Amino acid sequence: MTSRLHGSKDFWIAGLRAEGPSFLDAITQAPPDTPVPSCPGWVVTNLVHHLGSIYHWVRGHSTRGITSPPDHRRAPLLDDLPTGPALVEWWQDEFTELLDTFEALDPELPAWNWAPQAKKAGFWPRRMAHETSVHRWDAQMAIGIGEPVEAKLAVDGVSEVLDTWLPAGRRHNPSSRQGVVQLVATDAAQEWFLRLRGEGVALLDTGTLLDSDEHPARAYAAGTASDLLLALYGRVGFEVLEVTGDITLLDCLRTG
């Protein structure tokens, strides 16, 4: 098994093209005031506003050709967002415009992002593919039919949590814990090793970790790529996975 999966603009746009219609189908079936159980305090209207506004914001800055942060979020103000019957059409328009923007986007174009990695536009198709996949699952949960994220997309989503969210400090449970965690996607021949060092986290190549290495704690979690992804985002509990070792280390990996 290998520790990394390299995606591409076409791969992430394909993920968006698959996930977007499923999100649309779910929000079309659910009344706007339907609670979203995986997002406490939200109803479907909140979820649609959130995702559509992010699309709008990303379109506004990913094509600027500069790496300085946007002056402001540039998302529509909540008071300006549609409700009722216009809600679904508004989201669909934002999604279509995002796809059009990404199709024409040079992934090597300089572009700001919030992660400790290359400031290039290719960051954003990846980010939006995974943002959409998780929120598609949220929308489906509102109507009780949450379907798994496709395995290859979910594998890259797990990698994004580990190589982007956690190194950026976007952890739900910052901790002084130290140890090594092994994650295994059983349906995709993929594994990841991470070393926790208090506030820091390092994604390791499998060849750099020796069984003889001494570490203060270890944890192992295996399951489908989708379940791993949803667990890291706090959508499902780690108990859906096969877990051994010091399972409290897994709480240090939650993000979203």
Contacts in CASP RR format, 6 or more apart in sequence:
PFRMAT RR
TARGET T0000
AUTHOR 0000-0000-0000
METHOD contacts of the structure
MODEL  1
MTSRLHGSKDFWIAGLRAEGPSFLDAITQAPPDTPVPSCPGWVVTNLVHH
LGSIYHWVRGHSTRGITSPPDHRRAPLLDDLPTGPALVEWWQDEFTELLD
TFEALDPELPAWNWAPQAKKAGFWPRRMAHETSVHRWDAQMAIGIGEPVE
AKLAVDGVSEVLDTWLPAGRRHNPSSRQGVVQLVATDAAQEWFLRLRGEG
VALLDTGTLLDSDEHPARAYAAGTASDLLLALYGRVGFEVLEVTGDITLL
DCLRTG
1 184 0 8 1.000
1 189 0 8 1.000
1 190 0 8 1.000
1 191 0 8 1.000
1 206 0 8 1.000
2 189 0 8 1.000
2 190 0 8 1.000
2 191 0 8 1.000
2 206 0 8 1.000
3 190 0 8 1.000
3 191 0 8 1.000
3 192 0 8 1.000
3 193 0 8 1.000
3 203 0 8 1.000
3 204 0 8 1.000
3 205 0 8 1.000
3 206 0 8 1.000
4 159 0 8 1.000
4 205 0 8 1.000
5 152 0 8 1.000
5 155 0 8 1.000
5 156 0 8 1.000
5 159 0 8 1.000
5 190 0 8 1.000
7 126 0 8 1.000
7 156 0 8 1.000
8 107 0 8 1.000
9 102 0 8 1.000
9 105 0 8 1.000
9 107 0 8 1.000
9 122 0 8 1.000
9 125 0 8 1.000
11 152 0 8 1.000
11 156 0 8 1.000
12 102 0 8 1.000
12 125 0 8 1.000
12 126 0 8 1.000
12 128 0 8 1.000
12 129 0 8 1.000
12 156 0 8 1.000
13 99 0 8 1.000
13 102 0 8 1.000
13 103 0 8 1.000
13 125 0 8 1.000
13 129 0 8 1.000
15 129 0 8 1.000
15 132 0 8 1.000
15 133 0 8 1.000
15 150 0 8 1.000
15 153 0 8 1.000
16 98 0 8 1.000
16 99 0 8 1.000
16 102 0 8 1.000
16 125 0 8 1.000
16 128 0 8 1.000
16 129 0 8 1.000
16 132 0 8 1.000
17 99 0 8 1.000
18 150 0 8 1.000
18 153 0 8 1.000
19 129 0 8 1.000
19 132 0 8 1.000
19 133 0 8 1.000
19 136 0 8 1.000
19 149 0 8 1.000
19 153 0 8 1.000
20 95 0 8 1.000
20 132 0 8 1.000
20 136 0 8 1.000
22 136 0 8 1.000
22 140 0 8 1.000
22 147 0 8 1.000
23 51 0 8 1.000
23 132 0 8 1.000
23 135 0 8 1.000
23 136 0 8 1.000
23 139 0 8 1.000
24 88 0 8 1.000
24 91 0 8 1.000
24 92 0 8 1.000
24 95 0 8 1.000
26 136 0 8 1.000
26 139 0 8 1.000
26 140 0 8 1.000
26 142 0 8 1.000
26 143 0 8 1.000
26 145 0 8 1.000
27 44 0 8 1.000
27 47 0 8 1.000
27 48 0 8 1.000
27 87 0 8 1.000
27 88 0 8 1.000
27 91 0 8 1.000
27 139 0 8 1.000
28 88 0 8 1.000
29 143 0 8 1.000
30 44 0 8 1.000
30 139 0 8 1.000
30 142 0 8 1.000
30 143 0 8 1.000
31 44 0 8 1.000
32 43 0 8 1.000
32 44 0 8 1.000
32 45 0 8 1.000
32 48 0 8 1.000
32 83 0 8 1.000
32 84 0 8 1.000
32 87 0 8 1.000
33 43 0 8 1.000
33 44 0 8 1.000
33 45 0 8 1.000
34 43 0 8 1.000
34 44 0 8 1.000
34 142 0 8 1.000
34 143 0 8 1.000
35 41 0 8 1.000
35 42 0 8 1.000
35 43 0 8 1.000
35 142 0 8 1.000
36 42 0 8 1.000
36 43 0 8 1.000
36 44 0 8 1.000
36 46 0 8 1.000
36 47 0 8 1.000
36 138 0 8 1.000
36 139 0 8 1.000
36 141 0 8 1.000
36 142 0 8 1.000
37 141 0 8 1.000
37 142 0 8 1.000
38 137 0 8 1.000
38 138 0 8 1.000
38 141 0 8 1.000
38 235 0 8 1.000
39 46 0 8 1.000
39 47 0 8 1.000
39 138 0 8 1.000
42 50 0 8 1.000
44 139 0 8 1.000
44 142 0 8 1.000
45 83 0 8 1.000
45 84 0 8 1.000
45 87 0 8 1.000
47 135 0 8 1.000
47 138 0 8 1.000
47 139 0 8 1.000
47 142 0 8 1.000
48 87 0 8 1.000
48 88 0 8 1.000
48 90 0 8 1.000
48 91 0 8 1.000
49 78 0 8 1.000
49 81 0 8 1.000
50 135 0 8 1.000
51 91 0 8 1.000
51 131 0 8 1.000
51 132 0 8 1.000
51 135 0 8 1.000
52 90 0 8 1.000
52 91 0 8 1.000
52 94 0 8 1.000
52 95 0 8 1.000
53 75 0 8 1.000
53 76 0 8 1.000
53 81 0 8 1.000
53 94 0 8 1.000
54 75 0 8 1.000
54 128 0 8 1.000
54 131 0 8 1.000
55 94 0 8 1.000
55 95 0 8 1.000
55 97 0 8 1.000
55 98 0 8 1.000
55 128 0 8 1.000
56 74 0 8 1.000
56 75 0 8 1.000
56 76 0 8 1.000
56 94 0 8 1.000
57 70 0 8 1.000
57 73 0 8 1.000
57 74 0 8 1.000
57 75 0 8 1.000
58 98 0 8 1.000
58 101 0 8 1.000
58 124 0 8 1.000
58 127 0 8 1.000
58 128 0 8 1.000
59 97 0 8 1.000
59 98 0 8 1.000
59 101 0 8 1.000
60 70 0 8 1.000
60 74 0 8 1.000
61 70 0 8 1.000
61 74 0 8 1.000
61 111 0 8 1.000
61 112 0 8 1.000
62 101 0 8 1.000
62 105 0 8 1.000
62 111 0 8 1.000
62 121 0 8 1.000
62 124 0 8 1.000
63 101 0 8 1.000
63 105 0 8 1.000
63 109 0 8 1.000
63 111 0 8 1.000
63 121 0 8 1.000
64 111 0 8 1.000
64 112 0 8 1.000
65 109 0 8 1.000
65 110 0 8 1.000
65 111 0 8 1.000
65 121 0 8 1.000
66 110 0 8 1.000
66 111 0 8 1.000
66 112 0 8 1.000
67 110 0 8 1.000
67 111 0 8 1.000
67 112 0 8 1.000
67 119 0 8 1.000
68 112 0 8 1.000
69 112 0 8 1.000
70 112 0 8 1.000
81 90 0 8 1.000
82 89 0 8 1.000
82 90 0 8 1.000
98 128 0 8 1.000
102 124 0 8 1.000
102 125 0 8 1.000
102 128 0 8 1.000
105 121 0 8 1.000
105 122 0 8 1.000
105 124 0 8 1.000
105 125 0 8 1.000
106 121 0 8 1.000
107 120 0 8 1.000
107 121 0 8 1.000
107 122 0 8 1.000
107 125 0 8 1.000
108 120 0 8 1.000
108 121 0 8 1.000
108 122 0 8 1.000
109 120 0 8 1.000
109 121 0 8 1.000
109 122 0 8 1.000
110 119 0 8 1.000
110 120 0 8 1.000
110 121 0 8 1.000
111 119 0 8 1.000
111 120 0 8 1.000
111 121 0 8 1.000
111 122 0 8 1.000
111 123 0 8 1.000
111 124 0 8 1.000
112 119 0 8 1.000
113 119 0 8 1.000
113 123 0 8 1.000
113 124 0 8 1.000
113 127 0 8 1.000
114 168 0 8 1.000
115 123 0 8 1.000
115 164 0 8 1.000
115 165 0 8 1.000
115 167 0 8 1.000
115 168 0 8 1.000
116 167 0 8 1.000
116 168 0 8 1.000
117 123 0 8 1.000
117 163 0 8 1.000
117 164 0 8 1.000
117 167 0 8 1.000
126 156 0 8 1.000
126 160 0 8 1.000
127 160 0 8 1.000
127 164 0 8 1.000
129 153 0 8 1.000
129 156 0 8 1.000
130 153 0 8 1.000
130 156 0 8 1.000
130 157 0 8 1.000
130 160 0 8 1.000
133 149 0 8 1.000
133 153 0 8 1.000
133 154 0 8 1.000
133 157 0 8 1.000
133 229 0 8 1.000
134 149 0 8 1.000
134 229 0 8 1.000
134 230 0 8 1.000
134 233 0 8 1.000
134 235 0 8 1.000
137 146 0 8 1.000
137 147 0 8 1.000
137 149 0 8 1.000
137 230 0 8 1.000
137 235 0 8 1.000
138 235 0 8 1.000
140 146 0 8 1.000
140 147 0 8 1.000
148 154 0 8 1.000
148 224 0 8 1.000
148 226 0 8 1.000
148 227 0 8 1.000
149 157 0 8 1.000
149 225 0 8 1.000
149 226 0 8 1.000
149 229 0 8 1.000
149 230 0 8 1.000
150 226 0 8 1.000
151 185 0 8 1.000
151 187 0 8 1.000
151 188 0 8 1.000
151 224 0 8 1.000
151 225 0 8 1.000
151 226 0 8 1.000
152 188 0 8 1.000
152 225 0 8 1.000
154 185 0 8 1.000
154 188 0 8 1.000
154 224 0 8 1.000
154 225 0 8 1.000
154 226 0 8 1.000
154 228 0 8 1.000
154 229 0 8 1.000
155 185 0 8 1.000
155 188 0 8 1.000
155 190 0 8 1.000
155 225 0 8 1.000
157 229 0 8 1.000
158 183 0 8 1.000
158 185 0 8 1.000
158 190 0 8 1.000
158 192 0 8 1.000
158 225 0 8 1.000
158 228 0 8 1.000
158 229 0 8 1.000
158 232 0 8 1.000
159 192 0 8 1.000
161 229 0 8 1.000
161 232 0 8 1.000
161 233 0 8 1.000
161 253 0 8 1.000
161 255 0 8 1.000
162 192 0 8 1.000
162 194 0 8 1.000
162 201 0 8 1.000
162 203 0 8 1.000
162 253 0 8 1.000
163 203 0 8 1.000
165 171 0 8 1.000
165 255 0 8 1.000
165 256 0 8 1.000
166 194 0 8 1.000
166 200 0 8 1.000
166 201 0 8 1.000
166 253 0 8 1.000
166 255 0 8 1.000
167 200 0 8 1.000
167 201 0 8 1.000
167 203 0 8 1.000
169 199 0 8 1.000
169 200 0 8 1.000
170 255 0 8 1.000
170 256 0 8 1.000
171 201 0 8 1.000
171 252 0 8 1.000
171 253 0 8 1.000
171 254 0 8 1.000
171 255 0 8 1.000
172 234 0 8 1.000
172 251 0 8 1.000
172 254 0 8 1.000
172 255 0 8 1.000
172 256 0 8 1.000
173 251 0 8 1.000
173 252 0 8 1.000
173 254 0 8 1.000
174 199 0 8 1.000
175 196 0 8 1.000
175 198 0 8 1.000
175 199 0 8 1.000
175 251 0 8 1.000
175 252 0 8 1.000
176 198 0 8 1.000
176 199 0 8 1.000
177 196 0 8 1.000
177 198 0 8 1.000
177 217 0 8 1.000
177 248 0 8 1.000
177 249 0 8 1.000
177 252 0 8 1.000
178 196 0 8 1.000
178 197 0 8 1.000
178 198 0 8 1.000
178 215 0 8 1.000
178 216 0 8 1.000
178 217 0 8 1.000
179 195 0 8 1.000
179 196 0 8 1.000
179 197 0 8 1.000
179 215 0 8 1.000
179 216 0 8 1.000
179 217 0 8 1.000
179 218 0 8 1.000
179 219 0 8 1.000
179 246 0 8 1.000
179 249 0 8 1.000
180 193 0 8 1.000
180 194 0 8 1.000
180 195 0 8 1.000
180 196 0 8 1.000
180 209 0 8 1.000
180 213 0 8 1.000
180 215 0 8 1.000
180 217 0 8 1.000
180 218 0 8 1.000
180 219 0 8 1.000
181 193 0 8 1.000
181 194 0 8 1.000
181 196 0 8 1.000
181 218 0 8 1.000
181 219 0 8 1.000
181 220 0 8 1.000
181 221 0 8 1.000
181 249 0 8 1.000
181 250 0 8 1.000
181 253 0 8 1.000
182 191 0 8 1.000
182 192 0 8 1.000
182 193 0 8 1.000
182 218 0 8 1.000
182 219 0 8 1.000
182 220 0 8 1.000
182 221 0 8 1.000
183 191 0 8 1.000
183 192 0 8 1.000
183 194 0 8 1.000
183 221 0 8 1.000
183 222 0 8 1.000
183 228 0 8 1.000
184 190 0 8 1.000
184 191 0 8 1.000
184 220 0 8 1.000
184 221 0 8 1.000
184 222 0 8 1.000
184 223 0 8 1.000
185 191 0 8 1.000
185 222 0 8 1.000
185 223 0 8 1.000
185 224 0 8 1.000
185 225 0 8 1.000
185 228 0 8 1.000
186 222 0 8 1.000
186 223 0 8 1.000
186 224 0 8 1.000
187 223 0 8 1.000
187 224 0 8 1.000
187 225 0 8 1.000
188 225 0 8 1.000
190 225 0 8 1.000
191 206 0 8 1.000
192 203 0 8 1.000
193 203 0 8 1.000
193 204 0 8 1.000
193 205 0 8 1.000
193 206 0 8 1.000
193 209 0 8 1.000
194 201 0 8 1.000
194 202 0 8 1.000
194 203 0 8 1.000
194 204 0 8 1.000
194 253 0 8 1.000
195 201 0 8 1.000
195 202 0 8 1.000
195 204 0 8 1.000
195 215 0 8 1.000
196 249 0 8 1.000
196 252 0 8 1.000
201 252 0 8 1.000
201 253 0 8 1.000
217 245 0 8 1.000
217 246 0 8 1.000
217 249 0 8 1.000
218 245 0 8 1.000
218 246 0 8 1.000
218 249 0 8 1.000
219 243 0 8 1.000
219 244 0 8 1.000
219 245 0 8 1.000
219 246 0 8 1.000
219 247 0 8 1.000
219 248 0 8 1.000
219 249 0 8 1.000
219 250 0 8 1.000
220 242 0 8 1.000
220 243 0 8 1.000
220 244 0 8 1.000
220 245 0 8 1.000
221 228 0 8 1.000
221 231 0 8 1.000
221 238 0 8 1.000
221 241 0 8 1.000
221 242 0 8 1.000
221 243 0 8 1.000
221 247 0 8 1.000
221 250 0 8 1.000
222 241 0 8 1.000
222 242 0 8 1.000
222 243 0 8 1.000
223 240 0 8 1.000
223 241 0 8 1.000
223 242 0 8 1.000
227 236 0 8 1.000
227 240 0 8 1.000
227 241 0 8 1.000
228 241 0 8 1.000
230 236 0 8 1.000
231 237 0 8 1.000
231 238 0 8 1.000
231 240 0 8 1.000
231 241 0 8 1.000
231 250 0 8 1.000
232 253 0 8 1.000
232 254 0 8 1.000
232 255 0 8 1.000
233 254 0 8 1.000
233 255 0 8 1.000
233 256 0 8 1.000
234 254 0 8 1.000
234 256 0 8 1.000
238 247 0 8 1.000
238 250 0 8 1.000
238 251 0 8 1.000
243 250 0 8 1.000
END
